[in-house]
């Protein structure tokens, strides 16, 4: 900033490129492995340059799947992951924006009680109450269903708090104005508040989509049928204990496919992603 | 904190809030209470009868050296993961905070690992460092190191820490960069005029002003190391070899699932809740105070 950059600038560039290399190398290697034949990987003689099996491996992974372990094509798993991530993101946003609206714009008995009741859920991730939640999902007949996969993960307060925070900054005059225009509470919500919340909704969507896509422990317990697996679970099951049977090119192709959607979301919607990350952590 | 002008309606607010309250009650409070209740019960080996044993599960748990080891191990994991990831991310953020060409590109290239699932990160690192087929493991072997995370506990720990820290770099980097950019440039210029070189400026001005960010990130990283490493551990080591990578959360999972010891698993869950609430409380206390020196 004060001194001329010169050599120091060069060092900074260098360090940043080393950082990028460290961050990218494992993923590059996964991609390279997914384009080579299984035998050379199993021998530990893998080359560091892409091989010629790209199309073959990926079509087999997506449409056929590994024969021994998961028995389902990865395409099915991708679909399950997509449904799970979308339902979690949209569901959480929908129920949170409604309850935040009620808490900020209405006076009703037990208002603060309910607010605290929702707030406390922030503190305990699903990992902590995993078996009781599992039992309840089983009692409600939700094993191996999309409802069971998603509903328990929707039960948290991050989004509610974010919307509450945002609604508090919306000027009171807007409410007065639409009231003079004869708008009721639902009309005000739909015509004024929802359009104003667009950026926050989009940012939250990015964060929650990634959160939903990357879930591991809960889907691991709740899904027993192969055709309900998400891709993150599927990949784990492809790695068999006896190394000889693991089809590494397909495992790595699955890893690449599992990373692609959320990583694309982050890169394409970078601004919203950063906004959402900073907002939800406040 | 409330709005001056509000709507009045006897029924509507309850309708609006019903979906969230319903889900929270069924999938949060009910299971959380069950966990607490179950932690006071003892089930026989066949699940045929249960008896109320008050704090016996807790007492037994706290006497087990095994549980004590898991606690120490989990905090050691947290320290290693937070320490390595934070320092690397801080170095990168300080570099990216300089007025360089292409900083926007650097940022994009550094933040995307946030989106990689922990379990997938585990698989990637396992593949690189797998004793028989890993590319990096081959290198280590050539250097004369007998690298084998499948048999050597310390190697397994290093493996899990590497994967976990790798995944967390982007998150830490983003928050460090935001923290650095909020430091007023005038302060740094004043220090420069007083003759402080870049290193000195960093340690006497930038670093102290960054303490709120650092503190916030330490708490976040500890919570991350507690919970989000589950996927990494399950994909890489399954808690082994010889329990060397069995953290508290992983132990809850194993004891409940494979061991079938639900009472003990529930007691562990409750203790975990207490630890997390403690950590969150520390975080909130800090958020209130906004410490800078």
HADDOCK unambig.tbl for C-alpha pairs under 7 A between the chains (distance, minus, plus):
assign (segid A and resid 2 and name CA) (segid B and resid 189 and name CA) 6.93 0.50 0.50
assign (segid A and resid 9 and name CA) (segid B and resid 100 and name CA) 6.95 0.50 0.50
assign (segid A and resid 12 and name CA) (segid B and resid 95 and name CA) 5.16 0.50 0.50
assign (segid A and resid 16 and name CA) (segid B and resid 92 and name CA) 6.03 0.50 0.50
assign (segid A and resid 16 and name CA) (segid B and resid 95 and name CA) 6.84 0.50 0.50
assign (segid A and resid 19 and name CA) (segid B and resid 92 and name CA) 6.89 0.50 0.50
assign (segid A and resid 20 and name CA) (segid B and resid 109 and name CA) 6.34 0.50 0.50
assign (segid A and resid 20 and name CA) (segid B and resid 110 and name CA) 5.95 0.50 0.50
assign (segid A and resid 23 and name CA) (segid B and resid 110 and name CA) 6.97 0.50 0.50
assign (segid A and resid 23 and name CA) (segid B and resid 166 and name CA) 6.89 0.50 0.50
assign (segid A and resid 26 and name CA) (segid B and resid 124 and name CA) 5.85 0.50 0.50
assign (segid A and resid 26 and name CA) (segid B and resid 125 and name CA) 6.60 0.50 0.50
assign (segid A and resid 30 and name CA) (segid B and resid 124 and name CA) 6.60 0.50 0.50
assign (segid A and resid 41 and name CA) (segid B and resid 133 and name CA) 6.46 0.50 0.50
assign (segid A and resid 42 and name CA) (segid B and resid 133 and name CA) 5.98 0.50 0.50
assign (segid A and resid 43 and name CA) (segid B and resid 133 and name CA) 6.45 0.50 0.50
assign (segid A and resid 44 and name CA) (segid B and resid 132 and name CA) 6.29 0.50 0.50
assign (segid A and resid 44 and name CA) (segid B and resid 133 and name CA) 3.96 0.50 0.50
assign (segid A and resid 44 and name CA) (segid B and resid 134 and name CA) 6.57 0.50 0.50
assign (segid A and resid 95 and name CA) (segid B and resid 19 and name CA) 6.11 0.50 0.50
assign (segid A and resid 95 and name CA) (segid B and resid 20 and name CA) 5.50 0.50 0.50
assign (segid A and resid 96 and name CA) (segid B and resid 20 and name CA) 6.77 0.50 0.50
assign (segid A and resid 98 and name CA) (segid B and resid 16 and name CA) 5.33 0.50 0.50
assign (segid A and resid 98 and name CA) (segid B and resid 17 and name CA) 6.38 0.50 0.50
assign (segid A and resid 99 and name CA) (segid B and resid 16 and name CA) 5.60 0.50 0.50
assign (segid A and resid 99 and name CA) (segid B and resid 17 and name CA) 4.31 0.50 0.50
assign (segid A and resid 99 and name CA) (segid B and resid 20 and name CA) 6.73 0.50 0.50
assign (segid A and resid 102 and name CA) (segid B and resid 13 and name CA) 4.91 0.50 0.50
assign (segid A and resid 102 and name CA) (segid B and resid 16 and name CA) 6.08 0.50 0.50
assign (segid A and resid 102 and name CA) (segid B and resid 17 and name CA) 6.38 0.50 0.50
assign (segid A and resid 104 and name CA) (segid B and resid 2 and name CA) 6.81 0.50 0.50
assign (segid A and resid 104 and name CA) (segid B and resid 3 and name CA) 6.73 0.50 0.50
assign (segid A and resid 105 and name CA) (segid B and resid 3 and name CA) 6.91 0.50 0.50
assign (segid A and resid 105 and name CA) (segid B and resid 6 and name CA) 4.96 0.50 0.50
assign (segid A and resid 105 and name CA) (segid B and resid 7 and name CA) 6.07 0.50 0.50
assign (segid A and resid 106 and name CA) (segid B and resid 6 and name CA) 5.42 0.50 0.50
assign (segid A and resid 106 and name CA) (segid B and resid 7 and name CA) 5.25 0.50 0.50
assign (segid A and resid 106 and name CA) (segid B and resid 8 and name CA) 6.23 0.50 0.50
assign (segid A and resid 106 and name CA) (segid B and resid 13 and name CA) 6.48 0.50 0.50
assign (segid A and resid 107 and name CA) (segid B and resid 8 and name CA) 6.76 0.50 0.50
assign (segid A and resid 123 and name CA) (segid B and resid 276 and name CA) 6.88 0.50 0.50
assign (segid A and resid 123 and name CA) (segid B and resid 277 and name CA) 6.15 0.50 0.50
assign (segid A and resid 123 and name CA) (segid B and resid 280 and name CA) 6.77 0.50 0.50
assign (segid A and resid 124 and name CA) (segid B and resid 273 and name CA) 6.55 0.50 0.50
assign (segid A and resid 127 and name CA) (segid B and resid 227 and name CA) 6.84 0.50 0.50
assign (segid A and resid 128 and name CA) (segid B and resid 269 and name CA) 5.25 0.50 0.50
assign (segid A and resid 128 and name CA) (segid B and resid 272 and name CA) 6.62 0.50 0.50
assign (segid A and resid 128 and name CA) (segid B and resid 273 and name CA) 6.48 0.50 0.50
assign (segid A and resid 129 and name CA) (segid B and resid 31 and name CA) 6.30 0.50 0.50
assign (segid A and resid 129 and name CA) (segid B and resid 32 and name CA) 5.83 0.50 0.50
assign (segid A and resid 129 and name CA) (segid B and resid 35 and name CA) 6.56 0.50 0.50
assign (segid A and resid 129 and name CA) (segid B and resid 269 and name CA) 6.36 0.50 0.50
assign (segid A and resid 132 and name CA) (segid B and resid 31 and name CA) 4.68 0.50 0.50
assign (segid A and resid 132 and name CA) (segid B and resid 34 and name CA) 6.07 0.50 0.50
assign (segid A and resid 132 and name CA) (segid B and resid 35 and name CA) 5.99 0.50 0.50
assign (segid A and resid 133 and name CA) (segid B and resid 27 and name CA) 6.26 0.50 0.50
assign (segid A and resid 133 and name CA) (segid B and resid 31 and name CA) 5.03 0.50 0.50
assign (segid A and resid 152 and name CA) (segid B and resid 27 and name CA) 5.24 0.50 0.50
assign (segid A and resid 155 and name CA) (segid B and resid 23 and name CA) 5.70 0.50 0.50
assign (segid A and resid 155 and name CA) (segid B and resid 24 and name CA) 4.95 0.50 0.50
assign (segid A and resid 155 and name CA) (segid B and resid 27 and name CA) 6.42 0.50 0.50
assign (segid A and resid 155 and name CA) (segid B and resid 28 and name CA) 6.51 0.50 0.50
assign (segid A and resid 172 and name CA) (segid B and resid 5 and name CA) 6.61 0.50 0.50
assign (segid A and resid 185 and name CA) (segid B and resid 7 and name CA) 6.62 0.50 0.50
assign (segid A and resid 210 and name CA) (segid B and resid 115 and name CA) 6.11 0.50 0.50
assign (segid A and resid 214 and name CA) (segid B and resid 117 and name CA) 4.63 0.50 0.50
assign (segid A and resid 216 and name CA) (segid B and resid 231 and name CA) 5.99 0.50 0.50
assign (segid A and resid 217 and name CA) (segid B and resid 231 and name CA) 6.90 0.50 0.50
assign (segid A and resid 232 and name CA) (segid B and resid 119 and name CA) 6.75 0.50 0.50
assign (segid A and resid 232 and name CA) (segid B and resid 120 and name CA) 6.76 0.50 0.50
assign (segid A and resid 236 and name CA) (segid B and resid 235 and name CA) 5.81 0.50 0.50
assign (segid A and resid 255 and name CA) (segid B and resid 120 and name CA) 6.19 0.50 0.50
assign (segid A and resid 259 and name CA) (segid B and resid 116 and name CA) 5.57 0.50 0.50
assign (segid A and resid 262 and name CA) (segid B and resid 115 and name CA) 5.33 0.50 0.50
assign (segid A and resid 263 and name CA) (segid B and resid 112 and name CA) 5.75 0.50 0.50
assign (segid A and resid 263 and name CA) (segid B and resid 115 and name CA) 5.20 0.50 0.50
assign (segid A and resid 263 and name CA) (segid B and resid 116 and name CA) 6.92 0.50 0.50
assign (segid A and resid 266 and name CA) (segid B and resid 112 and name CA) 6.16 0.50 0.50
assign (segid A and resid 266 and name CA) (segid B and resid 115 and name CA) 6.88 0.50 0.50
assign (segid A and resid 267 and name CA) (segid B and resid 108 and name CA) 6.72 0.50 0.50
assign (segid A and resid 267 and name CA) (segid B and resid 112 and name CA) 6.63 0.50 0.50
